[in-house]
């Protein structure tokens, strides 16, 4: 019982911190589960972890989300930008293609490295486009198409959407905000698919699920708050360096 609680706490912390940073939450959850051979992993725990992150991002942006009723253009763009990921996610989930990537440390190692370098290149220049004046249908569709790559562990949904927004010359803060707004339908859609798969299993709401939702919510909320404050002052280089470091560690584990 105690070991299960410890595992859930670790998974919740990993999910909460990595979901909204450009370092890939799916990769970190896979790494932790594979290396430490956790026994507490289940579909309902996955749903709970993502639910905590979803509630955190909704709560953090609650005022902006309420204001969307007065900003139909932005609401429409967020919905349209989410369509490519929803379609692709449904296809690879129902066909079982997603199973080819799960628990594959080689895939995670290479995507962590490659897309970390791409993030660095995209973040090098000083761009100043803003959501309020420069986000349009064409741009959000391209960013939405980039987001499909996040279905591969190690790419990072936050990382690829920020990278895409930076490539389209948005400043770091607005690039991050685009990523966070797209995160809401993305996480919600993933949770619905996971919940659909879990319905056929015998499960009950227990203390482990409650702990995972609560801790994931708390760590996700403070990560978003920290990241937006950080990104106003600094570049994304620290995350690039971190990704390279993680990939090197994984290469050593895999090929040693």
C-alpha positions as CSV (number, residue, x, y, z in Angstrom):
1,X,0.0,0.0,0.0
2,X,2.8,2.5,1.0
3,X,4.7,1.6,-2.2
4,X,1.7,2.3,-4.3
5,X,1.2,5.7,-2.7
6,X,4.9,6.6,-3.2
7,X,4.6,5.6,-6.9
8,X,1.5,7.7,-7.4
9,X,3.1,10.7,-5.7
10,X,6.1,10.4,-8.1
11,X,4.0,9.9,-11.2
12,X,1.8,12.9,-10.2
13,X,4.9,15.1,-9.7
14,X,6.4,14.0,-13.0
15,X,3.0,14.6,-14.8
16,X,2.4,18.0,-13.2
17,X,5.9,19.3,-13.9
18,X,6.4,17.9,-17.4
19,X,3.0,18.3,-19.0
20,X,3.3,22.0,-19.7
21,X,7.1,22.3,-20.1
22,X,8.7,21.6,-23.5
23,X,10.2,18.3,-22.3
24,X,7.5,15.7,-22.9
25,X,5.3,14.4,-20.1
26,X,4.7,11.1,-21.9
27,X,8.4,10.5,-22.3
28,X,9.1,11.2,-18.6
29,X,6.2,9.0,-17.4
30,X,7.4,6.2,-19.7
31,X,11.0,6.5,-18.5
32,X,10.0,6.4,-14.8
33,X,7.7,3.5,-15.3
34,X,10.1,1.4,-17.4
35,X,13.3,2.1,-15.4
36,X,11.7,1.7,-11.9
37,X,9.1,-0.9,-12.9
38,X,6.2,0.8,-11.2
39,X,3.2,-1.4,-10.5
40,X,0.6,1.4,-10.0
41,X,0.2,2.3,-13.6
42,X,-3.3,1.8,-15.0
43,X,-5.6,3.5,-17.4
44,X,-7.5,5.1,-14.6
45,X,-4.3,6.4,-13.1
46,X,-3.4,7.9,-16.5
47,X,-6.8,9.5,-16.8
48,X,-6.5,10.9,-13.2
49,X,-3.1,12.3,-13.9
50,X,-4.3,14.1,-17.1
51,X,-7.5,15.2,-15.4
52,X,-5.4,16.9,-12.7
53,X,-3.4,18.8,-15.4
54,X,-6.6,19.7,-17.3
55,X,-8.3,21.1,-14.2
56,X,-5.1,23.1,-13.4
57,X,-4.8,24.7,-16.9
58,X,-8.6,25.5,-16.9
59,X,-8.3,27.0,-13.4
60,X,-5.2,29.1,-14.3
61,X,-6.8,30.5,-17.5
62,X,-10.3,30.7,-16.1
63,X,-10.7,34.4,-16.8
64,X,-9.3,34.1,-20.3
65,X,-11.6,31.2,-21.0
66,X,-14.6,33.1,-19.7
67,X,-13.6,36.0,-21.9
68,X,-13.6,33.7,-25.0
69,X,-17.4,34.2,-25.2
70,X,-16.5,37.8,-26.1
71,X,-13.7,36.7,-28.4
72,X,-15.3,34.3,-30.8
73,X,-12.4,34.5,-33.2
74,X,-9.8,33.2,-30.7
75,X,-12.3,30.5,-29.6
76,X,-12.8,29.4,-33.2
77,X,-9.1,29.3,-33.8
78,X,-8.4,27.2,-30.8
79,X,-11.1,24.7,-31.8
80,X,-9.8,24.6,-35.4
81,X,-6.2,24.2,-34.3
82,X,-7.2,21.2,-32.2
83,X,-8.9,19.3,-35.0
84,X,-5.8,17.8,-36.6
85,X,-4.6,16.3,-33.3
86,X,-8.1,15.0,-32.4
87,X,-8.4,13.2,-35.8
88,X,-4.8,11.8,-35.7
89,X,-5.1,10.8,-32.1
90,X,-8.4,8.9,-32.7
91,X,-6.9,7.1,-35.7
92,X,-3.7,5.9,-34.0
93,X,-5.6,5.0,-30.8
94,X,-8.3,2.9,-32.5
95,X,-5.8,1.2,-34.9
96,X,-3.3,0.4,-32.2
97,X,-0.5,2.2,-33.9
98,X,0.2,4.1,-30.7
99,X,1.4,0.8,-29.1
100,X,4.4,0.8,-31.4
101,X,5.8,3.8,-29.5
102,X,4.8,3.0,-25.9
103,X,7.7,2.0,-23.6
104,X,10.2,2.5,-26.4
105,X,13.2,4.2,-24.9
106,X,15.0,4.4,-28.2
107,X,12.2,6.4,-29.7
108,X,12.1,8.6,-26.7
109,X,15.9,9.2,-26.7
110,X,16.0,10.2,-30.3
111,X,12.9,12.4,-30.3
112,X,14.0,14.1,-27.1
113,X,17.3,15.0,-28.7
114,X,16.1,15.9,-32.2
115,X,13.2,18.0,-31.2
116,X,15.2,19.7,-28.5
117,X,17.6,20.9,-31.1
118,X,14.7,22.1,-33.3
119,X,13.3,24.0,-30.3
120,X,16.7,25.7,-29.9
121,X,16.9,26.7,-33.5
122,X,13.3,28.0,-33.5
123,X,13.9,30.0,-30.3
124,X,17.1,31.7,-31.4
125,X,15.6,34.7,-33.2
126,X,13.7,37.6,-31.6
127,X,10.2,37.6,-32.8
128,X,7.3,39.9,-31.7
129,X,4.1,38.7,-33.2
130,X,1.1,38.5,-30.8
131,X,-2.0,36.4,-30.5
132,X,-4.3,39.5,-30.5
133,X,-3.1,40.8,-33.9
134,X,-1.3,38.0,-35.7
135,X,-3.0,34.7,-35.0
136,X,-5.1,33.6,-38.0
137,X,-6.6,30.5,-39.6
138,X,-3.6,29.5,-41.7
139,X,-1.2,29.9,-38.8
140,X,-3.3,27.9,-36.2
141,X,-3.8,25.1,-38.7
142,X,-0.1,24.8,-39.3
143,X,0.5,24.8,-35.5
144,X,-2.2,22.2,-35.1
145,X,-0.5,20.0,-37.7
146,X,2.8,20.3,-35.9
147,X,1.0,19.2,-32.7
148,X,0.3,15.8,-34.3
149,X,4.0,15.0,-33.8
150,X,3.4,15.1,-30.1
151,X,1.7,11.7,-30.3
152,X,5.2,10.3,-30.5
153,X,6.7,10.1,-27.0
154,X,9.6,12.4,-26.5
155,X,8.5,15.1,-28.9
156,X,6.5,17.0,-26.3
157,X,3.2,18.6,-27.1
158,X,4.2,21.8,-25.4
159,X,7.6,21.8,-27.0
160,X,6.3,21.2,-30.6
161,X,3.5,23.8,-30.4
162,X,5.9,26.4,-28.9
163,X,8.4,25.5,-31.6
164,X,5.8,26.0,-34.3
165,X,4.6,29.3,-32.9
166,X,8.2,30.6,-32.7
167,X,8.7,29.5,-36.3
168,X,5.7,31.6,-37.2
169,X,7.4,34.5,-35.4
170,X,5.3,34.8,-32.2
171,X,7.1,36.0,-29.1
172,X,7.9,33.5,-26.4
173,X,5.1,34.5,-24.1
174,X,2.4,34.3,-26.7
175,X,3.9,31.1,-28.2
176,X,3.5,29.6,-24.7
177,X,0.0,30.9,-24.4
178,X,-1.0,29.4,-27.7
179,X,0.5,26.1,-26.5
180,X,-1.5,26.3,-23.2
181,X,-4.8,27.1,-25.0
182,X,-4.3,24.2,-27.3
183,X,-3.5,22.0,-24.3
184,X,-7.1,22.2,-23.0
185,X,-8.8,20.3,-25.9
186,X,-5.7,18.1,-26.4
187,X,-5.7,16.8,-22.8
188,X,-9.5,16.6,-22.7
189,X,-9.5,14.5,-25.9
190,X,-6.7,12.2,-24.6
191,X,-8.6,11.8,-21.3
192,X,-11.9,10.9,-23.1
193,X,-10.1,8.2,-25.2
194,X,-8.4,6.8,-22.1
195,X,-11.6,6.8,-20.1
196,X,-13.4,5.1,-23.0
197,X,-10.8,2.3,-22.9
198,X,-11.0,2.1,-19.1
199,X,-14.8,1.8,-19.0
200,X,-14.6,-1.9,-19.9
201,X,-12.3,-2.6,-17.0
202,X,-13.4,-3.1,-13.4
203,X,-12.4,0.0,-11.5
204,X,-13.6,2.1,-8.6
205,X,-12.8,5.6,-7.4
206,X,-10.2,5.1,-4.6
207,X,-7.7,7.1,-2.7
208,X,-4.9,6.6,-5.3
209,X,-7.0,8.2,-8.0
210,X,-7.9,11.1,-5.6
211,X,-4.2,11.6,-4.7
212,X,-3.1,11.5,-8.4
213,X,-5.7,14.1,-9.4
214,X,-4.9,16.4,-6.5
215,X,-1.1,16.3,-6.8
216,X,-1.2,16.5,-10.6
217,X,-3.4,19.6,-10.3
218,X,-1.1,21.3,-7.8
219,X,2.1,20.6,-9.6
220,X,0.6,21.5,-13.0
221,X,-0.8,24.8,-11.7
222,X,2.4,26.0,-10.2
223,X,4.4,24.8,-13.3
224,X,2.3,26.9,-15.6
225,X,2.6,29.9,-13.3
226,X,6.4,29.5,-13.0
227,X,6.8,28.9,-16.7
228,X,4.9,32.0,-17.8
229,X,6.9,34.1,-15.4
230,X,10.2,32.5,-16.5
231,X,9.5,32.8,-20.2
232,X,9.0,36.6,-19.9
233,X,12.7,37.0,-18.9
234,X,14.7,34.1,-20.3
235,X,15.1,31.9,-23.4
236,X,14.2,28.3,-23.7
237,X,17.9,27.2,-23.6
238,X,17.6,25.6,-20.2
239,X,15.0,23.1,-21.5
240,X,17.1,22.4,-24.6
241,X,20.1,21.6,-22.4
242,X,17.9,19.4,-20.2
243,X,16.5,17.5,-23.2
244,X,20.0,16.9,-24.5
245,X,21.2,15.7,-21.1
246,X,18.2,13.3,-20.8
247,X,18.8,11.9,-24.3
248,X,22.5,11.3,-23.5
249,X,21.5,9.4,-20.3
250,X,19.0,7.3,-22.2
251,X,21.6,6.5,-25.0
252,X,24.0,5.3,-22.3
253,X,21.2,3.1,-20.8
254,X,20.1,1.7,-24.1
255,X,23.4,1.1,-25.9
256,X,25.6,0.2,-22.9
